[in-house]
Amino acid sequence: MADEQRLRVLLALAKKPLCLCQIAELFGLAASTMSKHMSILQQAELVSGCKKGRWMHFALANNGSGKAVEQVLAWAAQSLEGDERIAADRKRLREVLKIEPAELCRKACRNKKVVED
C-alpha cells in the first residue's frame, strides 16, 4: 500500500470488481504494467483475480484479513478525500465503466500493435 499507483487501484476496486483492461484504461497504463501491479497486490493477498473468458477480473480479496483491509482502505479513502487525483480517478472510472470491456481490450491490442510496429 506504500505505492501510490497500487493504493489508487485498491480504492477503485473498493467500488466494484474491474477487469484488467478497465484498470489499465483508468490509469492510462499498458496492460502489462497493470498486470505487474495486480500481481504484487495478489501476492500481498489484497486482491483476488479470476479469469472470465478472455478477461482477467480483479476484486478486493475476501479472505481472513478482509476486515483489516477494509479498515485501512476506509482510512485511506478518508485521508485522501480532498486529493485531486483520487477525485479524477473516480470521475474517470465512471467514464471507463461506460465502455464495454471488449472494446477496451481491442483498443489495448491496437495500441500494442502500433508500438510494436
N, C-alpha and C positions, 0 to 999 in steps of 0.2 A: 504494500500500500504506500510505500515511500515514493514510488514512481508516479508522477503526475498523470501520465497517459493512462496507466492501469487504474488509478483511482477514478479518473473520469469514465472509464469503461464500466467499472463497478457501479458508479452512480447511474449510468444509463441502464444497466441491467436491473437496477432496483425497480425500474418502472415496469419492465416486461422482458421476457426472453427475446434474444435477437439472433439472426443468422450472421455468420462471419461477413458476408457481403454488406449487410446493413451496418455493421460496426465499422468496417473499412470505409464505407461511404461517409458515415457520420464524422469520422476523424480525418478523412481525406488522405488515408494512407493505403499502401498496397496491401492486398490480402495476405501476402507472405509476412509482412511486418506485423500485421494484426494477429496473424496465426501464432507468431512467436510470443507476443504479449499474452495471448489467450493460453498458450501452453504453460507459461510461467504462473498464471492465475490458477490453472488447473492443478499444477504441481503443489501450489500452496493450499489447495482444496477450498478456494474461494469461489470458483465457478465449476460448473459441470457442463459437459458438452455431449451432444448426441447427433449422430448423422441421420438426416431425413432426406432420402433420395440423394440429390447432388449437393445438398446444403448441410453445413455444419451449424447447428444451433447451440447457443450458449445461454445459461441461466445462472443466477446465483446458486451456489451449492446448497443442497438440502441435506446437511449432514449434522453430526453431533455438535459442531461448532457454529451452527446456524444462528443461534441466539446471540452469540458474541459478535459474529459478523454483522448481524442486523444492527446491533447497538453501535458498533464502530461506524457503519455506514450512515446511520442516523446522525451520529455526532459529526461526521464529515460533511454531510449534506447541510446540517445546521450551521456549521462553521463556515461553509463556502456559499451560504445563501446569497450574499451580495456579489459574488465573484462573476465578472462579466463572461469568462469562458464557460462557466457552468450554465449560465443563462443562455448563452449562444448555443451550447450543446443541446439544451432542452428544445430550443426553437428549431435547430437543425434536425433533431431526432423526429420531430413532428413532420417535417418535410420528407425525410428519408422513409418514414413509415407509409407515406402515400405512394411510394414506388414499389412495384412488385419485386420481390427478391430475384426472380428470374431475369428481370431487366437489369438489375444491379449486377448480377453475375455476368450477363452478356457485356455490359459496359466495362467491367473489370477485365474481361477477356480481350476486348477490343483494345483497351489501353495497354495491356501487356504486350499484345502483338505489335502495336506501334512502337513501343520502347525497344522491343527485340529487333525490329527491322531497322 
